[in-house]
């Protein structure tokens, strides 16, 4: 991301504030009738865009007023864009300081700490001013879009899992004396999807709200206001008379997800249009000639009301040509939409795999135009064979700054030509295969159900050294595969020496070791990478000069069995980092989930556990496997079987 000089922030804020002095009379909204086009390639950058598609409501409006409105919205957009840039400077400046310190021989930790402190102070000041100015102009212009949020799984399309603008929660106050469960938000089904969050959503009555969104396996989406004691703002159900979520017993693997299959993959929000995209699976009444229909649809709904956007929903369909001039067709009954949705390039990417490992199935990615919901691209991992699922334990596909799409496939046929089981893939925005990597022992991995793709890819920030653009892949093998995104490495017959690094976390050497290894995308914060394998600790590595530390720098004393936790990070720039996990081992499927927090700079320090609070005060709902906590504006949202359990500072 391009860095703005801080002096420019003051100019942007001054411009935005001056725009508020003369309120334009022309209104602009992002309702369905004004369209919901997508300009931002990445949701983490898109949150700063307050462009409300300024338009003249009638021919009598003067050009001057319309131009003034457009200028006001543009100024708000620029001011809010600086929020992202200013916050991003924190980590960049700290990294620069470490590099300078190393070169000059000064004490690197002291220099980095000083730089982080100064950068955090300046960025927080600038971001606060820019956000306030953007809010003022947005309110004046009638803009409904949020100004900040967790709009996508793991916070951004690099899938880092980090929220670096959290100022309320720190290692000093996340403890059982000051922090605990503050709300229960009841829902009608299991929540596998990560809760999403939008700050400053303007509703039809003109009021602005912080909103948390939850999607359930009973095909419902909820919008709650956590600042109003969890008030339900709206609920959207995709069911109808005779239309239900799919009973798990109907599927070929009734023990994978229980008891219903409806919304499984985490939705994604486009803040520029105030639209939430979600895939819902349903069982529908039989026709006269056939049995029940099993359907998957992509919905686009208004985040302020839950209403469907124009042209929504659309059926998930796809097909691919084989080498023998036949066609393989996507079967909505045989496939599960498990990975989080990805919004990039103005396209919503939907990745799908299987229910368990019952053939026939393939891995699919289907792309839909975010404005029209027209299908624009599709990709099949194994058109000439079978398997090669995308599931990634619920984590999403990733996208780089050029809009290229990255994913990991699970066990399946591999030939390096048309079929790519157990592979890391790089695809163009139009889903053309650009590059790939597959471990040398791919055949063994597939034979023993050691899915390479039981985790999703992490795209690291740009590094110094000969490999500036890195991705980390992982999975049941229990290794971190450090890949050069400019050349993933393809495959070699006897080793993986062509890639940047192979770092052992908890190598899985078992036969049929389905429940061993790594089942989560690693998290990143401030030069650290975090991951928790099955039967292992929360493990912390450092990354510097384009290389991971060969061994962990810190490990939690506590270990975790299956299902292992997914890691999220909250921090105020490069300071006050907290690593959060939801512990489900020993709990899933009947006992409470356990929220734990660790000091992100040293994960040997456990700060908090919901099971450690007195008299069961902080007990969460029953655990769901492979869930990710969401941290936003001083609260932590934990998805469970019956509620979103909400944690924060105690009154």
N, C-alpha and C positions, 0 to 999 in steps of 0.2 A: 504494500500500500504506500502511495506517495505521502510523504510527510509534509505538513504545512508548517511554515514558520509561525511561532506563537504570536508574533505581532499581528499576523493576518487574522487571528481569532478575534482580536479586539476590533478590527475593522469590520469583520463579519457581524459581530454582535451589535456594533453601533449601527450598521446598516439595517439589521433586522429590527432593532428597537425604533429607529426613525420611521420605518415602514408602518409601525403600529400607530404612529401619531395621527395618521389620516386614514381611518378605516375605509376600505373600498366597499362599495355597495353590492358589487357583483358577488354571488356566492359560488362556491365550488365544493363538490362532494365527491366521494368515491363510491357512490351507489351503483347498482347494476346498470342503470340506464346511461351512466357516463362511461361505462367500460371499465376494465381492470387490466390494462396492458402492463407488461412487465419490462422495466428498464434495467433493474439491478441484476448483475450476474450472480451475486451471492447474498443470501439473507442477512449475514452479519454486516454487510455494507449497506444493504437496502434499508435497514432500520433508520438510517439517517436521512432518508429521502422523504420530504414532506410535500412533494409535488402532487397536488390534488387534481391534476388535469384541468388547469384553469380554462374556463370556457365562457363565452358570452351566452346568457340565458335567452336573449332576444335581440332583435336588430336595433332596438331603440337604445340599448346601452352604449354609452359613449366609448370611443376608442381610448380616451384618457383613463376612464375608470377601469376598463378591462385591462389596459396595460399596467395600471397601478396595482391591480390585484395580482396579475401574473408576476410583477416585480416582487410583491410582498411574499408570495409563495416561494419564488426563487430564492429570495434572501433567507427565508426560513429554512429552505433546503440547504443552502450553503452553511448557515449557522449550525444546523443540526449535523451536517456532514463533519464539521469540525469536532463534534463530540467524539465520533469514532476515531478521527485522526489524533486528537489530543490524548485519548485514552490509549491508543496504540503506541504512542511515543514512550509510554512508561517502560514497557518491556524492551523496546528498541534501544532507548537511552541506557538502560541498565546493561544490556548486552554490549553496547559500544564501550561503556565504561570498563567492563571486564576485559575487553580486548585491548584497550589503551593501557590499562593497568599492567596487563601481562607484558606488553611491549616495553613499558618504561621501567619495569622492575619494582613498581610500587605494590603494596599489599592489595591484591585483587579483590578480596571480599570487602575490605573497607571502602575501596573506590566504588565498587558496584553498589554497596549499601548507600553511600552518599549520593550517587547518581540516581538511584531508585527513589530516595527520599525527595530530592529536588524535583525529579521528573513527575513524581506522584503529586506533589504539591502544586506544581504549575499546571499539570494536565487536569487535575480535579477542579482547580479554579476556572480554567478555560472551559472545561466541559460543563460545569454548572452554569456559567454565564450563557454559553451557547444553547444549552437545553432550555433555560428560562426564556431566552429570546425566541427560540423556535416555538415553544409552547404558546407564547403570547401571539405571535403572528398566526400560528395554526388556529387558535381560537378565534382570532379576528376574521380569518378567511373562511371559517366554517369547515376546516379540514377535520376529517374523522379519523385519520390514521394515527396509530400509536407513535410515540417518539423514541421508545426503547423497548427491548424485550428479549426473551429467549424464544426466537421464532422457529428454530429448527433443532433437531436432535443434536445433542452434544454441542450446542451453542453456535456453531458455525459450520460452513461447508468443508473446512479442513478437518472437522470432527475432533477438535482439541479437547472439548469438555471443560473449557475454562471460561468463567465469568470474571473479568478483571476490573469490574466497576462496582464491586460489593464493598461498601464502606461500613455497614452496620455490624456485620459478623466478623469477628477477629479471633485469633487464638486466645486472647485475653478474656473474652466473655462467652466463648462456646464451652460451657461446662454445666453440670447438673444444677448448680446454684442459680445461674443466670439465664439458662437456655433450656427450652423444653417444648412439649407439645402444646400448641395454642388453639388449634382448630381441627375439626373433622368435617370433611366435605363429602357427604354421602353420595354414592353413585349406584347404578343398577347392574354392574357386572365387573369382572376382572379388568384391571387396567394394566396392560402390558406396555402401552405406549408411554413415553416420557411426557409428563405434563409440560405444556407450553405457557408462556407468560408474555403479556403485553402491558406496558405502562402508558397511561395517558390516553386510553381509548375513549373517544367522545361518542356518547350514545345519542339517540334521537332527541332526548330532552335537553341536550346541550351540556350535560354533566360529563366530566372526565373521570375514568376509573382505571385502577390497576385490575387486570383480569387474568385469572389462571384458567386454562382450557384443559379439559380431561376427556379422553375418548375411551369407550368401554367395549368389551367383547359382546355386549348386548346391542351394539350398533347405535350408541348414543354419544353425542358430544355435549359437554356441559361448559358453561361459562360462569365462574364464580368471582365475586368481589372479595378478596381477602381482607380488605380494609373495612368492610361493613359486616364483620362477623361471619364471613363466608356466604353472604347473600347470593342466592341463585339469580343470575341476571337473565339467563335463558337456557333452555335445553332443546337440542335438536335430535329427534329420533329418525332413523332411516327405515323403520319398520312400518308396516301397514297391515290391514286385515289379511290374514293368510300368509304374510311375509314375516319371517323370523330370522334371527341369527342362525347359523348352521350348527346343529347339535354335533358335538365332538364325536359322538357315537356313529354319525353318518360317514365320517371320513375313514380313510384307509389306515390311519394311525390315531385311534381315539384316546391315546394316553399322552400325546404330545402337548396339546392345549386343552384345558378343561374349564368348565363344562360346555361352553359355547365358543364359536369362532365368528367374530364379527369384524371389529376394528382391532387389528393387531399392530401394524406398523405405525410408528409415530407420525402424526400429521405434520404439515409445514405451513407457516403463515407467510404471506407476502404483505409486508406492512405498507407498501406503497399503494395498495388497493384495498387494504383491510379485508383480505380474503384468506380463509383457511382451507387447505386442500386435505382431503382424507379419503382413504379407500375403505369401503364397507362391503363385506361379503354377506350375502343373504340366501336363504332357502325360500323358494317361491312356489306357489301352487302349480300342480301339474296341468298340462294341457290335456285335451281330449285323447291325444295319441301317445303321450309320453308320460314318464314319471315326473317327480319334482325337478325344478330347475335350480341350479346353483349358479349364482351370479356374483361378479365383483364389479363395482362401479367406483369411478373417481368422482367425488363431489367437490364443488367449490362453493363455500358458504361465506356469508358476510359475518365478520367477527363481532359486529355490533348487535346483530339480531339472530344469527343462525339461519337466516333465509338463504335459499339456493340462489346463486348468481345465474344470470342469463346463460342458457346453454348447458346448465348443469342439471343432472349428472350425465356421465358418459360411461358406456360399457368398456371394461378392460378386455381388449382383444389383441391378438398378434398371430403372426405366422412367419415362417422362415423357409427358404428354399434349401433343399439338400443337394449334395453333389450328384445324386442320381436323378435330378430333375423332378423330384417329388416335393411335397410340402409337409412340414410339421406345424401343427396348429396348437395354440395355447388352449389348455383345458382349465376353466375356472374352478372346477371341482377338485382336480388333482393338485392344484397349486395353492400355496399360502403366501399372502403378502406380508412377509415378516419384517424386512428391513424398513427403517425410517425413510420417508419420502425425501427427495432432494429437489430443491428449486434452484435452477441455474440456467443461464442463457435464455431466460423467458420460457423455460420448459419445466414441467413437473415430471421428474423421472420416478417411475414405479418399478421397483425390483421385486421379483417373485422367485420362490423356490417350491419345496414340496412339503407335504405332511409326512414327517419322518423320511424313511428311505424306501418307500414302496413304489416301484416302477409301474408304468412309465411316467417320467417327468423330466424336465429340463430346467435350466436357469434362464430367466427372462428379464430384460429391462424394456419397458415401454415408455416412450416419451410423449407427453401431451402439451400442446400449446397452452400456456397458462392463461391466455386471454380468451381463446375460443373453445378450449378443451378438444380441439381436433388432434387426432393422433398424427405425430410428425416423424416418429422413428421407432424402431424396435431392434432388439438384439437377442439372439438365442445362443447360449453357451455351447450346446452340443447338438447341432442340427442333424449331424450324421450318426449320432449315437444316443446316449441317454445320460441323465443325471446332471451334475455340475450346477447344483442349486445355489441361488443367492439367499442366504438367511442371516449370517453375520451376527447371530444372537440378538437380533433386533436393531443393531446399529446400522447407520445409513451409508449409502454410497457417498463418496467424497468428490469435490470438484476443486480444481486449481484456478489460478488467476486467469488462465486462458479459456476456462470453461470446459476443460477436459474432465472426463468422468472416470473415477477409479472404484473398483470393487474387487471382492475376493470370492471365489467360487469354492464350493464344498466338493466332496468326493464325487468322482464321475470319470467318464472316458476322456482321455487326453491323447491328442496326436500332434499338437502344435501347429495345426493347419486350420482345421475347422472346429475341433472339439477341445475344450479347455476346462476340464475338471481340475480341481485343486490348483488354481492359478490366481495370480494377481493380474488384473486387466486394466489397461488404460484405453479409454474410448474417446473419440471425438465428440463434440456436442451433438452431432447427428448420429452418434452411436456406431461409428465405423471403428473397427479394431485398429489401434495405433501401435500398441506394444504390449508385452506380457512377460511374466516370470512364472515358472513352475519349479518346485523343488526337485532335486535330482531323484529323490525317492518317491515320486508321485504315485507310481504303481503300488508301492507298499502302503502308502497313506490311504489310497482308495480301497485296497483289499481289507484293511483293518479298521475302516470307518474313522480314520484320524483326519477329519476334515481340516484342510488348510483354511477354509472359509468359515470357521466358527467364530471369527472376529472380523471386524471391518478395518479398512485402512485408515491410518492417521497421516496427514500431510503436515510435515514440520515447517515452521517458519524458515525463511531462507537462511542458509548457513554460510560461514566462511569455508575456505578450502576448495578442493577440486570437485566436490559434489555438493553444490549449493542447494539443490532441489531434492529433498529426500521424502520418502514415504516409509512408514513402518507397517509391515504386514505381520500377522500372527495367526494362531489358531491352535487346534488340538495338538500339533507337534510340540507345543510348549516352548517355542523359540520366537525371538523377535528378528524378522528378516528386514534389514535396513536396505532399502532399494533407492537407486538413483532414478528419479522420475524422468530424467532426460534419456535414460537407457535402462529399462528394467532388468535386462539380462537374459531373457528367454530361459533356456535350460541347458544343463550339461549332464553327461551320463553318470558321473561318479561323485560329484561334489557340487556345492553352491559357491565356489570360490570366485565366480564372476560378479557377485553382488558386493555391495559396500561392506556389509557385516552380517554375521549370524551370531546373535547373542542368546545364549541359553538362559531361560528363566526357570523352567521346571520341565526338562525334556521328558517327553512321553514315549517310553520305549515299550509300552505294553502292547499286547495283541488284543484287538477289539476294545481299545481303551476309549470308548465313546465319551466317558465322563471324566476325562483327565485333560490337562493342558490349559489353554487360554480360551475364554469365551467372552472376551470383551475387547473393544478397541482401546488401546492405551490412551491415557490422558497426557496432556502437555501443559506445563506452566513454567515460565521463567528459567528456561534451560534445564528443566527436569521432565522425565517421562515416568509415568506411573502405570503399574499393571498388577493385577492380583490373579494368579493361576489357581486352579483347583488344588487343594491340599497344600497351598503355599501362603505366603504372607503378602500383604500390600507392599509392593516392592518399588523402590525409587532408584532411577538411573539418572545420570547427567548426560547432556548432549552438548558438545563443544567442538568447533572446527569440523563439523560434518560427521562426527563419530559419537556413538553411545559409549558410555563407560562399559568396560568389558564385564564388570561385576557390579552388583547393586551398591549404592552408597549408603542406603538405609533400608531396613525391612521392619515391618511391624512385628511386635512379639506375638500378636494374635494371628492364627492361620484360619483359612476358610476352606471348607469342603464344597461339594456341589450343591446348588449352583453358585459359582463364585460371583463376587460383586463387581459392578461397573463403577468407575471412579469419575467423580466430578470435582472441579476445583473452583473455589471462590477466593478472590483476592482483591485488594485495592492496588491495582497496578502490579508492581513487583514486590509488594509488601503484604503482610497479614494473610498469607495463603493458608487455606484450610482445605484438606482433601476429605471428601464426603463419599461414603459408600452405604448401600443398603445390604445388610447381611441377611441372606435368605437360607443359607445352609442350616440344616437342623430345624428349620421353620417351615419351609415350603413342603406340602401345600396347606397345612392346617394351623400352624402357629404364627404369632405376630412377626412381621418384618422388624428388623432392628436397624435403626439409623446410627451410624458411627461417624465420628469426625477425628481427623488426625492433623497434626501440624504439617503443612505441606513442605516446609523447608527441612523437616526431619520427621519422617513417618514412624519413627520409633516412639513418638509421643502421641498417645491416644488422648484426645481432649474430651470426648463425650461418647456415651452410648445410651440409647433410649432404654435399654434394659437395666441401666444402673441408677435410674432415677428412683426416688423413694416411693413406695406404696403403689407401684405400677402407674405412676402419674403420666408417663410418656409413652405408654403402650400404643403401638401402631396397629393398623388393620392387618389381617392375615397376609402373609408374604406371597408375592408373585415372582417367578424366576426371571432373571435377566432384566431387571428394572434399573432405571437410572434416575437419581435424584436431580431435581431442578432447584437451583439457588437463585433467588432474585429479590432485590429490595428488602433484605433482612429476614427473609423466610426461606425455609427448605420444604419442598413439596415431595412427598413420598407416595408413589402409587401402590395400591394394595388391591385385595379382592373386593372390598366393599366401600372404600372411601379413599380420598386423598388425605393422608395424614399430614398436617401442616405444623412445622416447628419454627420457633423464633425466640426472641428475647422475651423473658417472662415479665409481666407487669410488676 
